[in-house]
Amino acid sequence: MGNCDAYQKLSEYWLDKFAGQLTDSSLPVDFEQHSSLPYKTKTLGFTVSSDLCNKLNKLSKNLDTLLFSILMAGLKIKLYKTTLNKDITIGTTIHRL
């Protein structure tokens, strides 16, 4: 099976898996955005101390996983603690090695 076929199968699987209505996130907001408004994105910058950065990199190496996976797990934990919603979906771009 070629890479294109594998990608197509994975794409179909995830599109089917996430089909339907999304769960309301119940995230606190400071204003209501009307659905008639165009979708807008924002970037939030933050700084991580070198000590924390070193600890996260060490954890990544010890677990033999990508730092990205650890950060996504941390984000999901934070979102769960904020919303108490166990069904959290985070969309990201595809990383190709």
C-alpha positions in Angstrom: 0.0 0.0 0.0 1.4 3.4 -0.9 1.7 6.4 1.3 -1.3 8.0 -0.4 -3.5 5.0 0.3 -2.5 4.9 3.9 -3.1 8.6 4.3 -6.5 8.3 2.7 -7.5 5.4 5.0 -6.4 7.4 8.1 -8.1 10.5 6.8 -11.4 8.6 6.3 -11.1 7.0 9.8 -10.7 10.3 11.6 -13.3 12.1 9.6 -15.7 9.3 10.5 -14.6 9.2 14.2 -15.2 13.0 14.6 -18.3 13.2 12.5 -21.4 14.7 14.2 -21.9 17.4 16.8 -19.0 18.6 18.9 -19.4 18.7 22.6 -19.7 22.2 24.1 -16.4 23.1 25.8 -17.9 25.2 28.5 -14.7 27.3 28.5 -15.1 30.6 30.3 -15.2 33.5 27.9 -15.1 37.3 28.5 -17.5 37.9 25.6 -19.9 36.1 23.3 -18.9 35.6 19.7 -21.8 35.5 17.3 -21.8 32.7 14.7 -22.4 35.3 12.0 -19.0 36.8 12.6 -16.0 35.5 10.6 -13.8 33.1 12.4 -10.7 34.8 13.9 -7.6 33.4 15.5 -5.2 34.9 17.9 -1.7 34.0 19.2 -0.9 33.9 22.8 2.8 34.0 23.6 4.4 32.8 26.8 7.8 32.2 28.2 8.9 28.9 29.8 11.8 29.0 32.3 15.0 27.3 31.2 14.7 25.0 34.3 11.2 23.9 33.2 12.3 23.5 29.6 15.2 21.3 30.7 12.9 19.1 32.8 10.3 18.8 30.0 13.1 17.8 27.5 14.5 15.2 30.0 11.0 13.8 30.5 10.6 13.5 26.8 13.8 11.6 26.4 13.1 9.3 29.4 9.6 8.5 28.0 11.0 8.2 24.4 8.3 10.5 23.1 8.0 13.8 21.4 8.0 16.9 23.6 4.9 17.9 21.5 3.0 14.9 22.9 3.9 15.9 26.5 2.7 19.5 25.9 -0.5 18.3 24.3 -1.1 16.0 27.3 -0.6 19.0 29.6 -3.0 21.1 27.6 -5.6 18.4 27.8 -5.2 18.1 31.5 -5.6 21.9 31.9 -8.7 21.9 29.7 -10.2 19.0 31.6 -9.6 20.8 34.9 -11.2 24.0 33.5 -14.2 22.4 31.9 -14.6 19.0 33.6 -15.3 17.6 30.1 -13.6 14.3 29.4 -14.3 14.4 25.7 -11.7 17.0 24.6 -10.6 17.2 21.0 -7.5 19.3 20.0 -6.8 19.8 16.3 -3.2 20.2 15.2 -1.3 20.1 12.0 0.3 16.8 10.8 4.0 16.4 11.6 5.8 14.3 9.0 9.2 12.9 9.9 
